[in-house]
Amino acid sequence: MDVTVAERSFTIEPVRVKDLPQFLAALEPVAREVAAGDVLSAVAKHTSGMIEATAIGSGADRAWLQEQTPDVLVELAAAVIEVNADFFVQRVLPAALDAVERIVRIASGGTSGLPGSSPQDSTTRA
C-alpha cells in the first residue's frame, strides 16, 4: 500500500520476521486497548508503542516520526495496521491453522508426516 503523509511517500508492506518480535511487543498494549473499545486510551497510554510499531511497519525513521503532528502518526499507523492485519488474516492465520491441522494429524497417527504422503501410503511403508 502506498501512502503519502507529511509530504513523504511510504510503501507499507507486511512486517518481516526479523521485526516481528519488536513490532508485536510495541503493538500488543495498543491492540489490547483498541480491542476493549478504548481507542483514546490506546493513543494516550501507549503513544510510544504506537510510534515504535508505526516506525517499524512503515520504515519511517522514529526520530522523524516523533517530530510530526499526531495526525501523521495516526494516518501512518492506520496504514501499517491495515496492511498487517489483512496480511495476517489472509495469509498467516490460514497457514498457521493448516500447520496445526497437519501436526495434529501426524500426532494422532493419521500420516507419516512425509511431504506428499497420504494415510494410505503411510500404512504400506516399512
Secondary structure as UniProt FT lines:
FT   STRAND          2..5
FT   TURN            6..7
FT   STRAND          8..11
FT   HELIX           17..19
FT   HELIX           20..35
FT   TURN            36..37
FT   HELIX           39..45
FT   HELIX           47..58
FT   HELIX           62..66
FT   HELIX           70..87
FT   HELIX           88..92
FT   HELIX           93..107
FT   TURN            108..109
FT   TURN            115..116
FT   HELIX           119..124
//
